[in-house]
Amino acid sequence: MNQEFVPFEESLELKKMGFDELCFGYYSNGQITNVDLNWVSTSINPPTLIDGGFYTMKNSDTKNELFCTAPIYSQVFKWFMETHKIDSSVMERKFVIESDMDLPKWFNGFKNYDETKLGCLRQLIKKVKKNG
């Protein structure tokens, strides 16, 4: 199940970019913790209990630079589409990124789906940082 979560480095980068959506997990010093399973009191605010009994938190819940949410890939791809108007589609060994400002751009040559979705995420981050 951990392969569904965005890695720590990219999650930190998303936090810097303004990603502040509710997530089921968070990173503490680079290690993922599912806050709905084993909440341990730390220097961050307690997570919010929502319907269904799941705990969630946002990046704005903490000021510590080494804490950030651990979103899942589909959540982040949706955030890029809604917030930055950049659409993406990930296939087994290739992905495409398109926006209103650019023609679709294909990227290929990946070994498997997990490598492809990480490659897509990194390109989305790079594109937004480049366009400011």
N, CA, C and O atoms as a printed pandas DataFrame, in Angstrom:
     atom_number atom_name residue_name chain_id  residue_number  x_coord  y_coord  z_coord
0              1         N          MET        A               1    0.820   -1.207    0.000
1              2        CA          MET        A               1    0.000    0.000    0.000
2              3         C          MET        A               1    0.859    1.265    0.000
3              4         O          MET        A               1    0.422    2.306   -0.490
4              5         N          ASN        A               2    2.078    1.184    0.545
5              6        CA          ASN        A               2    2.924    2.379    0.606
6              7         C          ASN        A               2    3.246    2.955   -0.765
7              8         O          ASN        A               2    3.516    4.151   -0.872
8              9         N          GLN        A               3    3.226    2.137   -1.822
9             10        CA          GLN        A               3    3.531    2.654   -3.159
10            11         C          GLN        A               3    2.449    3.603   -3.671
11            12         O          GLN        A               3    2.642    4.273   -4.685
12            13         N          GLU        A               4    1.317    3.663   -2.978
13            14        CA          GLU        A               4    0.251    4.596   -3.358
14            15         C          GLU        A               4    0.516    6.004   -2.843
15            16         O          GLU        A               4   -0.071    6.967   -3.337
16            17         N          PHE        A               5    1.398    6.130   -1.852
17            18        CA          PHE        A               5    1.714    7.435   -1.278
18            19         C          PHE        A               5    2.859    8.093   -2.027
19            20         O          PHE        A               5    3.813    7.427   -2.428
20            21         N          VAL        A               6    2.760    9.393   -2.213
21            22        CA          VAL        A               6    3.825   10.182   -2.828
22            23         C          VAL        A               6    5.039   10.132   -1.893
23            24         O          VAL        A               6    4.881   10.277   -0.681
24            25         N          PRO        A               7    6.254    9.927   -2.437
25            26        CA          PRO        A               7    7.454    9.884   -1.585
26            27         C          PRO        A               7    7.681   11.186   -0.803
27            28         O          PRO        A               7    7.145   12.240   -1.144
28            29         N          PHE        A               8    8.482   11.076    0.241
29            30        CA          PHE        A               8    8.738   12.191    1.159
30            31         C          PHE        A               8    9.272   13.437    0.446
31            32         O          PHE        A               8    8.742   14.529    0.648
32            33         N          GLU        A               9   10.306   13.294   -0.380
33            34        CA          GLU        A               9   10.917   14.472   -1.019
34            35         C          GLU        A               9    9.905   15.237   -1.866
35            36         O          GLU        A               9    9.850   16.466   -1.818
36            37         N          GLU        A              10    9.108   14.506   -2.638
37            38        CA          GLU        A              10    8.103   15.153   -3.473
38            39         C          GLU        A              10    6.969   15.733   -2.622
39            40         O          GLU        A              10    6.412   16.778   -2.959
40            41         N          SER        A              11    6.630   15.062   -1.529
41            42        CA          SER        A              11    5.599   15.592   -0.624
42            43         C          SER        A              11    6.042   16.909    0.006
43            44         O          SER        A              11    5.242   17.835    0.144
44            45         N          LEU        A              12    7.310   16.992    0.387
45            46        CA          LEU        A              12    7.847   18.254    0.915
46            47         C          LEU        A              12    7.790   19.354   -0.142
47            48         O          LEU        A              12    7.442   20.496    0.156
48            49         N          GLU        A              13    8.132   19.001   -1.371
49            50        CA          GLU        A              13    8.100   19.974   -2.459
50            51         C          GLU        A              13    6.667   20.459   -2.702
51            52         O          GLU        A              13    6.439   21.644   -2.945
52            53         N          LEU        A              14    5.710   19.535   -2.634
53            54        CA          LEU        A              14    4.297   19.911   -2.796
54            55         C          LEU        A              14    3.848   20.849   -1.678
55            56         O          LEU        A              14    3.085   21.786   -1.914
56            57         N          LYS        A              15    4.322   20.593   -0.472
57            58        CA          LYS        A              15    3.997   21.471    0.664
58            59         C          LYS        A              15    4.488   22.888    0.375
59            60         O          LYS        A              15    3.767   23.856    0.615
60            61         N          LYS        A              16    5.709   23.010   -0.137
61            62        CA          LYS        A              16    6.272   24.329   -0.479
62            63         C          LYS        A              16    5.478   25.013   -1.594
63            64         O          LYS        A              16    5.414   26.240   -1.667
64            65         N          MET        A              17    4.869   24.185   -2.468
65            66        CA          MET        A              17    4.094   24.723   -3.594
66            67         C          MET        A              17    2.672   25.102   -3.191
67            68         O          MET        A              17    1.925   25.646   -4.004
68            69         N          GLY        A              18    2.291   24.821   -1.947
69            70        CA          GLY        A              18    0.970   25.205   -1.480
70            71         C          GLY        A              18   -0.031   24.072   -1.375
71            72         O          GLY        A              18   -1.208   24.312   -1.106
72            73         N          PHE        A              19    0.415   22.842   -1.584
73            74        CA          PHE        A              19   -0.502   21.706   -1.425
74            75         C          PHE        A              19   -0.914   21.623    0.037
75            76         O          PHE        A              19   -0.072   21.461    0.921
76            77         N          ASP        A              20   -2.229   21.735    0.288
77            78        CA          ASP        A              20   -2.726   21.738    1.668
78            79         C          ASP        A              20   -4.066   21.011    1.748
79            80         O          ASP        A              20   -5.026   21.515    2.331
80            81         N          GLU        A              21   -4.114   19.833    1.159
81            82        CA          GLU        A              21   -5.319   19.019    1.161
82            83         C          GLU        A              21   -5.290   18.048    2.338
83            84         O          GLU        A              21   -4.220   17.701    2.839
84            85         N          LEU        A              22   -6.462   17.615    2.772
85            86        CA          LEU        A              22   -6.536   16.609    3.816
86            87         C          LEU        A              22   -5.936   15.299    3.318
87            88         O          LEU        A              22   -6.223   14.869    2.200
88            89         N          CYS        A              23   -5.106   14.665    4.142
89            90        CA          CYS        A              23   -4.463   13.401    3.790
90            91         C          CYS        A              23   -4.602   12.419    4.950
91            92         O          CYS        A              23   -4.715   12.821    6.108
92            93         N          PHE        A              24   -4.594   11.138    4.627
93            94        CA          PHE        A              24   -4.722   10.096    5.643
94            95         C          PHE        A              24   -3.412    9.797    6.339
95            96         O          PHE        A              24   -3.415    9.189    7.409
96            97         N          GLY        A              25   -2.303   10.202    5.771
97            98        CA          GLY        A              25   -1.001    9.930    6.361
98            99         C          GLY        A              25   -0.144   11.174    6.380
99           100         O          GLY        A              25   -0.477   12.190    5.769
100          101         N          TYR        A              26    0.961   11.081    7.088
101          102        CA          TYR        A              26    1.915   12.187    7.114
102          103         C          TYR        A              26    3.321   11.617    7.247
103          104         O          TYR        A              26    3.517   10.465    7.635
104          105         N          TYR        A              27    4.293   12.464    6.912
105          106        CA          TYR        A              27    5.696   12.105    7.065
106          107         C          TYR        A              27    6.253   12.816    8.287
107          108         O          TYR        A              27    6.028   14.010    8.482
108          109         N          SER        A              28    6.965   12.086    9.084
109          110        CA          SER        A              28    7.675   12.629   10.232
110          111         C          SER        A              28    9.141   12.256   10.068
111          112         O          SER        A              28    9.512   11.086   10.164
112          113         N          ASN        A              29    9.974   13.274    9.818
113          114        CA          ASN        A              29   11.405   13.050    9.593
114          115         C          ASN        A              29   11.652   12.011    8.508
115          116         O          ASN        A              29   12.556   11.186    8.638
116          117         N          GLY        A              30   10.872   12.041    7.453
117          118        CA          GLY        A              30   11.063   11.174    6.311
118          119         C          GLY        A              30   10.389    9.824    6.389
119          120         O          GLY        A              30   10.428    9.066    5.420
120          121         N          GLN        A              31    9.775    9.501    7.504
121          122        CA          GLN        A              31    9.107    8.211    7.674
122          123         C          GLN        A              31    7.595    8.401    7.631
123          124         O          GLN        A              31    7.055    9.288    8.292
124          125         N          ILE        A              32    6.920    7.570    6.856
125          126        CA          ILE        A              32    5.473    7.700    6.725
126          127         C          ILE        A              32    4.770    7.103    7.940
127          128         O          ILE        A              32    5.156    6.056    8.460
128          129         N          THR        A              33    3.737    7.797    8.368
129          130        CA          THR        A              33    2.906    7.346    9.471
130          131         C          THR        A              33    1.462    7.524    9.044
131          132         O          THR        A              33    1.079    8.589    8.559
132          133         N          ASN        A              34    0.678    6.508    9.220
133          134        CA          ASN        A              34   -0.752    6.624    8.923
134          135         C          ASN        A              34   -1.447    7.105   10.185
135          136         O          ASN        A              34   -1.591    6.352   11.148
136          137         N          VAL        A              35   -1.868    8.335   10.177
137          138        CA          VAL        A              35   -2.415    8.933   11.383
138          139         C          VAL        A              35   -3.731    8.299   11.816
139          140         O          VAL        A              35   -4.126    8.447   12.972
140          141         N          ASP        A              36   -4.411    7.606   10.931
141          142        CA          ASP        A              36   -5.651    6.969   11.347
142          143         C          ASP        A              36   -5.384    5.642   12.054
143          144         O          ASP        A              36   -6.306    5.066   12.631
144          145         N          LEU        A              37   -4.158    5.148   12.024
145          146        CA          LEU        A              37   -3.834    3.873   12.658
146          147         C          LEU        A              37   -3.104    4.040   13.983
147          148         O          LEU        A              37   -3.496    3.441   14.985
148          149         N          ASN        A              38   -2.058    4.839   13.998
149          150        CA          ASN        A              38   -1.209    4.935   15.187
150          151         C          ASN        A              38   -0.850    6.389   15.487
151          152         O          ASN        A              38    0.295    6.791   15.282
152          153         N          TRP        A              39   -1.786    7.165   15.957
153          154        CA          TRP        A              39   -1.472    8.557   16.259
154          155         C          TRP        A              39   -0.634    8.640   17.517
155          156         O          TRP        A              39   -1.031    8.151   18.575
156          157         N          VAL        A              40    0.525    9.259   17.397
157          158        CA          VAL        A              40    1.404    9.481   18.537
158          159         C          VAL        A              40    1.532   10.987   18.692
159          160         O          VAL        A              40    1.780   11.690   17.712
160          161         N          SER        A              41    1.368   11.487   19.894
161          162        CA          SER        A              41    1.450   12.919   20.126
162          163         C          SER        A              41    2.838   13.431   19.756
163          164         O          SER        A              41    3.849   12.902   20.217
164          165         N          THR        A              42    2.875   14.464   18.920
165          166        CA          THR        A              42    4.134   15.092   18.510
166          167         C          THR        A              42    3.972   16.592   18.645
167          168         O          THR        A              42    3.029   17.073   19.274
168          169         N          SER        A              43    4.883   17.317   18.059
169          170        CA          SER        A              43    4.809   18.775   18.137
170          171         C          SER        A              43    3.776   19.352   17.175
171          172         O          SER        A              43    3.530   20.558   17.193
172          173         N          ILE        A              44    3.177   18.529   16.351
173          174        CA          ILE        A              44    2.156   19.050   15.440
174          175         C          ILE        A              44    0.785   18.934   16.087
175          176         O          ILE        A              44    0.601   18.197   17.056
176          177         N          ASN        A              45   -0.162   19.662   15.547
177          178        CA          ASN        A              45   -1.526   19.606   16.063
178          179         C          ASN        A              45   -2.113   18.227   15.820
179          180         O          ASN        A              45   -1.749   17.568   14.846
180          181         N          PRO        A              46   -3.012   17.779   16.680
181          182        CA          PRO        A              46   -3.654   16.479   16.444
182          183         C          PRO        A              46   -4.428   16.498   15.132
183          184         O          PRO        A              46   -4.927   17.549   14.730
184          185         N          PRO        A              47   -4.538   15.367   14.462
185          186        CA          PRO        A              47   -5.310   15.318   13.227
186          187         C          PRO        A              47   -6.802   15.459   13.514
187          188         O          PRO        A              47   -7.244   15.302   14.653
188          189         N          THR        A              48   -7.554   15.750   12.491
189          190        CA          THR        A              48   -8.987   15.941   12.599
190          191         C          THR        A              48   -9.700   14.616   12.371
191          192         O          THR        A              48   -9.370   13.889   11.434
192          193         N          LEU        A              49  -10.658   14.297   13.204
193          194        CA          LEU        A              49  -11.471   13.104   13.013
194          195         C          LEU        A              49  -12.632   13.457   12.095
195          196         O          LEU        A              49  -13.416   14.356   12.401
196          197         N          ILE        A              50  -12.749   12.752   10.964
197          198        CA          ILE        A              50  -13.832   13.026   10.026
198          199         C          ILE        A              50  -14.766   11.826    9.973
199          200         O          ILE        A              50  -14.507   10.796   10.595
200          201         N          ASP        A              51  -15.848   11.967    9.228
201          202        CA          ASP        A              51  -16.816   10.876    9.087
202          203         C          ASP        A              51  -16.129    9.599    8.658
203          204         O          ASP        A              51  -15.197    9.631    7.853
204          205         N          GLY        A              52  -16.573    8.496    9.179
205          206        CA          GLY        A              52  -15.998    7.215    8.835
206          207         C          GLY        A              52  -14.899    6.790    9.781
207          208         O          GLY        A              52  -14.392    5.674    9.667
208          209         N          GLY        A              53  -14.511    7.656   10.722
209          210        CA          GLY        A              53  -13.513    7.289   11.708
210          211         C          GLY        A              53  -12.079    7.458   11.273
211          212         O          GLY        A              53  -11.175    7.012   11.980
212          213         N          PHE        A              54  -11.828    8.091   10.123
213          214        CA          PHE        A              54  -10.455    8.300    9.675
214          215         C          PHE        A              54   -9.921    9.620   10.201
215          216         O          PHE        A              54  -10.644   10.616   10.243
216          217         N          TYR        A              55   -8.680    9.629   10.596
217          218        CA          TYR        A              55   -8.018   10.864   10.978
218          219         C          TYR        A              55   -7.369   11.458    9.738
219          220         O          TYR        A              55   -6.872   10.739    8.871
220          221         N          THR        A              56   -7.383   12.760    9.672
221          222        CA          THR        A              56   -6.746   13.446    8.547
222          223         C          THR        A              56   -5.992   14.652    9.055
223          224         O          THR        A              56   -6.213   15.107   10.178
224          225         N          MET        A              57   -5.114   15.164    8.239
225          226        CA          MET        A              57   -4.424   16.406    8.565
226          227         C          MET        A              57   -4.063   17.122    7.278
227          228         O          MET        A              57   -4.107   16.546    6.191
228          229         N          LYS        A              58   -3.701   18.397    7.424
229          230        CA          LYS        A              58   -3.260   19.229    6.316
230          231         C          LYS        A              58   -1.844   19.699    6.609
231          232         O          LYS        A              58   -1.376   19.628    7.745
232          233         N          ASN        A              59   -1.170   20.178    5.572
233          234        CA          ASN        A              59    0.167   20.743    5.769
234          235         C          ASN        A              59    0.125   21.971    6.659
235          236         O          ASN        A              59    1.085   22.248    7.379
236          237         N          SER        A              60   -0.974   22.712    6.621
237          238        CA          SER        A              60   -1.086   23.909    7.448
238          239         C          SER        A              60   -1.226   23.572    8.934
239          240         O          SER        A              60   -1.192   24.470    9.775
240          241         N          ASP        A              61   -1.384   22.282    9.266
241          242        CA          ASP        A              61   -1.472   21.866   10.666
242          243         C          ASP        A              61   -0.118   21.861   11.369
243          244         O          ASP        A              61   -0.056   21.675   12.585
244          245         N          THR        A              62    0.949   22.059   10.633
245          246        CA          THR        A              62    2.280   22.000   11.237
246          247         C          THR        A              62    3.181   23.101   10.707
247          248         O          THR        A              62    3.082   23.496    9.545
248          249         N          LYS        A              63    4.050   23.585   11.558
249          250        CA          LYS        A              63    5.053   24.578   11.164
250          251         C          LYS        A              63    6.426   23.912   10.997
251          252         O          LYS        A              63    7.352   24.525   10.465
252          253         N          ASN        A              64    6.555   22.673   11.444
253          254        CA          ASN        A              64    7.823   21.951   11.382
254          255         C          ASN        A              64    8.140   21.594    9.934
255          256         O          ASN        A              64    7.314   20.997    9.245
256          257         N          GLU        A              65    9.340   21.958    9.471
257          258        CA          GLU        A              65    9.733   21.714    8.087
258          259         C          GLU        A              65    9.916   20.238    7.768
259          260         O          GLU        A              65    9.874   19.857    6.598
260          261         N          LEU        A              66   10.118   19.398    8.777
261          262        CA          LEU        A              66   10.335   17.972    8.537
262          263         C          LEU        A              66    9.041   17.160    8.600
263          264         O          LEU        A              66    9.067   15.940    8.431
264          265         N          PHE        A              67    7.913   17.825    8.840
265          266        CA          PHE        A              67    6.605   17.184    8.816
266          267         C          PHE        A              67    5.858   17.651    7.581
267          268         O          PHE        A              67    5.874   18.837    7.252
268          269         N          CYS        A              68    5.215   16.736    6.908
269          270        CA          CYS        A              68    4.342   17.097    5.794
270          271         C          CYS        A              68    3.353   15.964    5.581
271          272         O          CYS        A              68    3.572   14.840    6.033
272          273         N          THR        A              69    2.277   16.268    4.897
273          274        CA          THR        A              69    1.290   15.243    4.616
274          275         C          THR        A              69    1.848   14.243    3.609
275          276         O          THR        A              69    2.790   14.538    2.872
276          277         N          ALA        A              70    1.254   13.069    3.592
277          278        CA          ALA        A              70    1.624   12.009    2.647
278          279         C          ALA        A              70    0.413   11.742    1.754
279          280         O          ALA        A              70   -0.376   10.836    2.025
280          281         N          PRO        A              71    0.268   12.530    0.695
281          282        CA          PRO        A              71   -0.886   12.328   -0.181
282          283         C          PRO        A              71   -0.710   11.088   -1.056
283          284         O          PRO        A              71    0.396   10.571   -1.219
284          285         N          ILE        A              72   -1.821   10.630   -1.609
285          286        CA          ILE        A              72   -1.730    9.555   -2.591
286          287         C          ILE        A              72   -1.629   10.195   -3.976
287          288         O          ILE        A              72   -2.033   11.341   -4.172
288          289         N          TYR        A              73   -1.087    9.446   -4.928
289          290        CA          TYR        A              73   -0.844    9.992   -6.265
290          291         C          TYR        A              73   -2.103   10.562   -6.907
291          292         O          TYR        A              73   -2.068   11.674   -7.433
292          293         N          SER        A              74   -3.208    9.832   -6.877
293          294        CA          SER        A              74   -4.416   10.315   -7.553
294          295         C          SER        A              74   -4.883   11.650   -6.979
295          296         O          SER        A              74   -5.410   12.492   -7.705
296          297         N          GLN        A              75   -4.691   11.838   -5.691
297          298        CA          GLN        A              75   -5.056   13.093   -5.034
298          299         C          GLN        A              75   -4.203   14.245   -5.565
299          300         O          GLN        A              75   -4.709   15.341   -5.807
300          301         N          VAL        A              76   -2.931   13.994   -5.739
301          302        CA          VAL        A              76   -2.013   15.033   -6.214
302          303         C          VAL        A              76   -2.254   15.344   -7.691
303          304         O          VAL        A              76   -2.220   16.508   -8.090
304          305         N          PHE        A              77   -2.495   14.318   -8.503
305          306        CA          PHE        A              77   -2.784   14.564   -9.917
306          307         C          PHE        A              77   -4.056   15.404  -10.067
307          308         O          PHE        A              77   -4.126   16.287  -10.922
308          309         N          LYS        A              78   -5.053   15.125   -9.236
309          310        CA          LYS        A              78   -6.284   15.924   -9.254
310          311         C          LYS        A              78   -5.994   17.356   -8.813
311          312         O          LYS        A              78   -6.543   18.297   -9.388
312          313         N          TRP        A              79   -5.146   17.539   -7.809
313          314        CA          TRP        A              79   -4.781   18.871   -7.330
314          315         C          TRP        A              79   -4.099   19.682   -8.432
315          316         O          TRP        A              79   -4.404   20.861   -8.608
316          317         N          PHE        A              80   -3.187   19.065   -9.171
317          318        CA          PHE        A              80   -2.534   19.771  -10.283
318          319         C          PHE        A              80   -3.561   20.188  -11.331
319          320         O          PHE        A              80   -3.468   21.281  -11.889
320          321         N          MET        A              81   -4.534   19.331  -11.600
321          322        CA          MET        A              81   -5.557   19.649  -12.588
322          323         C          MET        A              81   -6.436   20.803  -12.110
323          324         O          MET        A              81   -6.705   21.731  -12.872
324          325         N          GLU        A              82   -6.881   20.752  -10.867
325          326        CA          GLU        A              82   -7.792   21.776  -10.353
326          327         C          GLU        A              82   -7.087   23.087  -10.032
327          328         O          GLU        A              82   -7.632   24.159  -10.293
328          329         N          THR        A              83   -5.894   23.018   -9.476
329          330        CA          THR        A              83   -5.189   24.209   -9.018
330          331         C          THR        A              83   -4.360   24.877  -10.112
331          332         O          THR        A              83   -4.332   26.103  -10.218
332          333         N          HIS        A              84   -3.688   24.064  -10.920
333          334        CA          HIS        A              84   -2.759   24.602  -11.923
334          335         C          HIS        A              84   -3.229   24.385  -13.356
335          336         O          HIS        A              84   -2.547   24.774  -14.304
336          337         N          LYS        A              85   -4.391   23.766  -13.511
337          338        CA          LYS        A              85   -4.976   23.526  -14.840
338          339         C          LYS        A              85   -4.031   22.723  -15.738
339          340         O          LYS        A              85   -3.931   22.979  -16.938
340          341         N          ILE        A              86   -3.343   21.749  -15.141
341          342        CA          ILE        A              86   -2.457   20.854  -15.881
342          343         C          ILE        A              86   -3.009   19.442  -15.725
343          344         O          ILE        A              86   -3.133   18.923  -14.615
344          345         N          ASP        A              87   -3.333   18.841  -16.844
345          346        CA          ASP        A              87   -3.899   17.496  -16.842
346          347         C          ASP        A              87   -2.797   16.492  -17.157
347          348         O          ASP        A              87   -1.855   16.798  -17.888
348          349         N          SER        A              88   -2.925   15.298  -16.602
349          350        CA          SER        A              88   -1.948   14.250  -16.870
350          351         C          SER        A              88   -2.654   12.912  -16.931
351          352         O          SER        A              88   -3.725   12.718  -16.355
352          353         N          SER        A              89   -2.025   11.997  -17.644
353          354        CA          SER        A              89   -2.546   10.641  -17.735
354          355         C          SER        A              89   -1.361    9.682  -17.688
355          356         O          SER        A              89   -0.427    9.790  -18.482
356          357         N          VAL        A              90   -1.415    8.746  -16.748
357          358        CA          VAL        A              90   -0.321    7.807  -16.548
358          359         C          VAL        A              90   -0.742    6.432  -17.044
359          360         O          VAL        A              90   -1.795    5.913  -16.673
360          361         N          MET        A              91    0.099    5.857  -17.887
361          362        CA          MET        A              91   -0.111    4.499  -18.377
362          363         C          MET        A              91    1.011    3.606  -17.838
363          364         O          MET        A              91    1.800    4.051  -17.004
364          365         N          GLU        A              92    1.089    2.384  -18.290
365          366        CA          GLU        A              92    2.066    1.431  -17.753
366          367         C          GLU        A              92    3.507    1.942  -17.856
367          368         O          GLU        A              92    4.246    1.894  -16.873
368          369         N          ARG        A              93    3.911    2.430  -19.030
369          370        CA          ARG        A              93    5.314    2.827  -19.225
370          371         C          ARG        A              93    5.471    4.201  -19.873
371          372         O          ARG        A              93    6.549    4.549  -20.356
372          373         N          LYS        A              94    4.393    4.976  -19.878
373          374        CA          LYS        A              94    4.455    6.320  -20.448
374          375         C          LYS        A              94    3.381    7.190  -19.812
375          376         O          LYS        A              94    2.423    6.688  -19.224
376          377         N          PHE        A              95    3.556    8.500  -19.938
377          378        CA          PHE        A              95    2.542    9.435  -19.461
378          379         C          PHE        A              95    2.503   10.641  -20.377
379          380         O          PHE        A              95    3.431   10.892  -21.146
380          381         N          VAL        A              96    1.418   11.377  -20.280
381          382        CA          VAL        A              96    1.250   12.597  -21.063
382          383         C          VAL        A              96    0.819   13.709  -20.112
383          384         O          VAL        A              96    0.057   13.487  -19.170
384          385         N          ILE        A              97    1.327   14.913  -20.384
385          386        CA          ILE        A              97    0.962   16.111  -19.628
386          387         C          ILE        A              97    0.485   17.154  -20.628
387          388         O          ILE        A              97    1.109   17.364  -21.669
388          389         N          GLU        A              98   -0.624   17.803  -20.305
389          390        CA          GLU        A              98   -1.105   18.874  -21.173
390          391         C          GLU        A              98   -1.778   19.958  -20.351
391          392         O          GLU        A              98   -2.331   19.709  -19.280
392          393         N          SER        A              99   -1.712   21.160  -20.883
393          394        CA          SER        A              99   -2.385   22.301  -20.267
394          395         C          SER        A              99   -2.918   23.182  -21.383
395          396         O          SER        A              99   -2.636   22.956  -22.560
396          397         N          ASP        A             100   -3.689   24.187  -21.000
397          398        CA          ASP        A             100   -4.246   25.104  -22.000
398          399         C          ASP        A             100   -3.143   25.870  -22.729
399          400         O          ASP        A             100   -3.329   26.308  -23.864
400          401         N          MET        A             101   -2.006   26.027  -22.076
401          402        CA          MET        A             101   -0.919   26.838  -22.632
402          403         C          MET        A             101    0.008   26.036  -23.553
403          404         O          MET        A             101    0.743   26.626  -24.344
404          405         N          ASP        A             102   -0.016   24.706  -23.462
405          406        CA          ASP        A             102    0.930   23.890  -24.208
406          407         C          ASP        A             102    0.236   22.739  -24.919
407          408         O          ASP        A             102   -0.840   22.301  -24.511
408          409         N          LEU        A             103    0.854   22.260  -25.975
409          410        CA          LEU        A             103    0.400   21.036  -26.621
410          411         C          LEU        A             103    0.727   19.854  -25.720
411          412         O          LEU        A             103    1.644   19.945  -24.904
412          413         N          PRO        A             104    0.008   18.757  -25.843
413          414        CA          PRO        A             104    0.327   17.574  -25.026
414          415         C          PRO        A             104    1.768   17.124  -25.261
415          416         O          PRO        A             104    2.261   17.128  -26.389
416          417         N          LYS        A             105    2.425   16.738  -24.177
417          418        CA          LYS        A             105    3.806   16.262  -24.273
418          419         C          LYS        A             105    3.873   14.868  -23.660
419          420         O          LYS        A             105    3.460   14.648  -22.521
420          421         N          TRP        A             106    4.405   13.930  -24.449
421          422        CA          TRP        A             106    4.521   12.540  -24.021
422          423         C          TRP        A             106    5.904   12.265  -23.453
423          424         O          TRP        A             106    6.902   12.805  -23.928
424          425         N          PHE        A             107    5.951   11.417  -22.427
425          426        CA          PHE        A             107    7.200   10.956  -21.820
426          427         C          PHE        A             107    7.099    9.432  -21.764
427          428         O          PHE        A             107    6.080    8.893  -21.332
428          429         N          ASN        A             108    8.148    8.737  -22.199
429          430        CA          ASN        A             108    8.089    7.276  -22.168
430          431         C          ASN        A             108    9.444    6.682  -21.805
431          432         O          ASN        A             108   10.409    7.406  -21.562
432          433         N          GLY        A             109    9.502    5.352  -21.772
433          434        CA          GLY        A             109   10.735    4.651  -21.455
434          435         C          GLY        A             109   10.856    4.220  -20.005
435          436         O          GLY        A             109   11.955    3.914  -19.543
436          437         N          PHE        A             110    9.761    4.189  -19.286
437          438        CA          PHE        A             110    9.792    3.794  -17.879
438          439         C          PHE        A             110    9.660    2.275  -17.761
439          440         O          PHE        A             110    9.126    1.622  -18.657
440          441         N          LYS        A             111   10.144    1.725  -16.662
441          442        CA          LYS        A             111   10.166    0.273  -16.466
442          443         C          LYS        A             111    8.826   -0.303  -16.031
443          444         O          LYS        A             111    8.476   -1.420  -16.412
444          445         N          ASN        A             112    8.070    0.458  -15.230
445          446        CA          ASN        A             112    6.807   -0.052  -14.692
446          447         C          ASN        A             112    5.901    1.119  -14.300
447          448         O          ASN        A             112    6.292    2.282  -14.402
448          449         N          TYR        A             113    4.711    0.798  -13.859
449          450        CA          TYR        A             113    3.720    1.822  -13.529
450          451         C          TYR        A             113    4.172    2.714  -12.371
451          452         O          TYR        A             113    3.989    3.930  -12.429
452          453         N          ASP        A             114    4.758    2.131  -11.320
453          454        CA          ASP        A             114    5.186    2.939  -10.173
454          455         C          ASP        A             114    6.253    3.955  -10.582
455          456         O          ASP        A             114    6.219    5.104  -10.140
456          457         N          GLU        A             115    7.192    3.539  -11.418
457          458        CA          GLU        A             115    8.226    4.458  -11.903
458          459         C          GLU        A             115    7.612    5.541  -12.793
459          460         O          GLU        A             115    8.043    6.694  -12.766
460          461         N          THR        A             116    6.613    5.165  -13.573
461          462        CA          THR        A             116    5.962    6.115  -14.477
462          463         C          THR        A             116    5.202    7.192  -13.707
463          464         O          THR        A             116    5.310    8.374  -14.033
464          465         N          LYS        A             117    4.433    6.798  -12.687
465          466        CA          LYS        A             117    3.657    7.805  -11.952
466          467         C          LYS        A             117    4.574    8.755  -11.181
467          468         O          LYS        A             117    4.253    9.935  -11.040
468          469         N          LEU        A             118    5.713    8.260  -10.677
469          470        CA          LEU        A             118    6.673    9.141  -10.017
470          471         C          LEU        A             118    7.301   10.095  -11.042
471          472         O          LEU        A             118    7.488   11.278  -10.758
472          473         N          GLY        A             119    7.621    9.582  -12.219
473          474        CA          GLY        A             119    8.159   10.441  -13.279
474          475         C          GLY        A             119    7.178   11.528  -13.676
475          476         O          GLY        A             119    7.573   12.670  -13.908
476          477         N          CYS        A             120    5.911   11.184  -13.756
477          478        CA          CYS        A             120    4.876   12.157  -14.093
478          479         C          CYS        A             120    4.787   13.235  -13.019
479          480         O          CYS        A             120    4.742   14.426  -13.328
480          481         N          LEU        A             121    4.764   12.819  -11.773
481          482        CA          LEU        A             121    4.693   13.780  -10.673
482          483         C          LEU        A             121    5.882   14.741  -10.703
483          484         O          LEU        A             121    5.710   15.949  -10.537
484          485         N          ARG        A             122    7.063   14.217  -10.910
485          486        CA          ARG        A             122    8.262   15.078  -10.965
486          487         C          ARG        A             122    8.183   16.078  -12.113
487          488         O          ARG        A             122    8.608   17.224  -11.966
488          489         N          GLN        A             123    7.644   15.656  -13.251
489          490        CA          GLN        A             123    7.482   16.579  -14.374
490          491         C          GLN        A             123    6.445   17.650  -14.063
491          492         O          GLN        A             123    6.628   18.809  -14.435
492          493         N          LEU        A             124    5.361   17.284  -13.387
493          494        CA          LEU        A             124    4.347   18.266  -12.997
494          495         C          LEU        A             124    4.941   19.311  -12.053
495          496         O          LEU        A             124    4.707   20.508  -12.220
496          497         N          ILE        A             125    5.696   18.864  -11.079
497          498        CA          ILE        A             125    6.352   19.789  -10.141
498          499         C          ILE        A             125    7.298   20.711  -10.893
499          500         O          ILE        A             125    7.297   21.922  -10.671
500          501         N          LYS        A             126    8.098   20.146  -11.773
501          502        CA          LYS        A             126    9.062   20.922  -12.555
502          503         C          LYS        A             126    8.342   21.969  -13.418
503          504         O          LYS        A             126    8.782   23.115  -13.514
504          505         N          LYS        A             127    7.240   21.562  -14.038
505          506        CA          LYS        A             127    6.487   22.480  -14.912
506          507         C          LYS        A             127    5.925   23.662  -14.122
507          508         O          LYS        A             127    6.027   24.806  -14.564
508          509         N          VAL        A             128    5.342   23.397  -12.973
509          510        CA          VAL        A             128    4.764   24.475  -12.177
510          511         C          VAL        A             128    5.854   25.396  -11.641
511          512         O          VAL        A             128    5.687   26.616  -11.653
512          513         N          LYS        A             129    6.962   24.837  -11.173
513          514        CA          LYS        A             129    8.054   25.667  -10.674
514          515         C          LYS        A             129    8.642   26.533  -11.779
515          516         O          LYS        A             129    9.008   27.684  -11.536
516          517         N          LYS        A             130    8.736   25.992  -12.988
517          518        CA          LYS        A             130    9.281   26.735  -14.133
518          519         C          LYS        A             130    8.373   27.888  -14.528
519          520         O          LYS        A             130    8.848   28.979  -14.841
520          521         N          ASN        A             131    7.054   27.646  -14.514
521          522        CA          ASN        A             131    6.095   28.663  -14.930
522          523         C          ASN        A             131    5.734   29.623  -13.816
523          524         O          ASN        A             131    4.999   30.586  -14.033
524          525         N          GLY        A             132    6.255   29.361  -12.608
525          526        CA          GLY        A             132    6.085   30.234  -11.472
526          527         C          GLY        A             132    4.704   30.438  -11.062
527          528         O          GLY        A             132    4.446   31.166  -10.103
